[in-house]
Amino acid sequence: MSGKNQHVVPHGDDWAVKGAGNSKATSVHPNQADAIDRAREIARNQESELLIHGSNGRIRERDSYGNDPYPPKG
C-alpha cells in the first residue's frame, strides 16, 4: 500500500515537507536541498511520490518511489 505523496513547498523564507492533504508541515528546513532530502527519505519509506515545487509554488520535478503507473521499458 502506498503512503501519502510528499510535497516540498515554499514556507515563508524556508522550505517545508508536507504530506498530500495535510495542512501542517511534516518538517521545515532552511533550504530546499535539505527539504528535498527529507521528503525523498519519507517517500521511499512510504513508497509514494515526491513532488518538488519551485519558489513560485508550481511543480518543477517529481520522482516516484512506489508503484509507478508508467514504468520505463527496457
C-alpha positions in Angstrom: 0.0 0.0 0.0 1.3 3.5 -0.9 1.6 6.3 1.6 0.9 10.0 1.1 2.7 11.8 -1.7 5.3 14.2 -0.3 5.5 17.8 -1.4 8.4 20.2 -1.0 6.9 23.7 -0.9 7.9 27.2 0.0 7.2 28.1 3.6 7.9 31.8 4.2 11.7 32.1 3.9 12.1 28.4 4.4 11.0 25.2 2.7 8.6 22.7 4.1 7.8 19.0 3.6 4.1 18.3 3.5 2.2 15.1 3.1 -0.6 15.3 0.4 -3.8 16.7 2.0 -2.0 17.8 5.3 -2.5 21.3 6.4 0.6 21.2 8.7 4.1 20.7 7.6 5.9 17.5 8.4 9.2 19.4 8.7 10.6 22.8 7.9 14.1 23.4 6.5 16.3 26.5 5.9 16.9 25.5 2.3 15.2 23.5 -0.5 18.0 20.9 -0.7 17.5 19.8 2.9 13.8 19.6 2.5 14.2 17.5 -0.7 16.5 15.1 1.2 13.9 14.6 4.0 11.0 14.3 1.6 12.8 11.8 -0.5 13.5 9.7 2.6 9.8 9.8 3.6 8.6 9.0 0.0 11.0 6.0 -0.2 9.8 4.7 3.2 6.1 5.1 2.2 6.6 4.0 -1.4 4.9 7.2 -2.6 5.7 10.2 -4.9 8.0 13.1 -4.3 6.8 16.4 -5.8 9.2 19.3 -5.7 7.7 22.8 -6.1 9.6 25.8 -7.2 9.6 29.2 -5.4 6.5 30.1 -7.4 4.6 27.2 -6.0 4.4 25.2 -9.3 5.6 21.6 -9.5 9.0 21.6 -11.2 10.1 18.0 -10.6 8.7 14.7 -9.4 10.0 11.3 -8.5 8.2 8.0 -7.9 9.2 5.6 -5.2 6.1 3.4 -5.3 4.1 1.7 -7.9 4.9 3.8 -11.0 1.9 3.7 -13.4 4.2 4.3 -16.3 7.5 2.5 -15.6 10.2 2.8 -18.3 10.6 -0.1 -20.7 13.8 -2.0 -21.0 
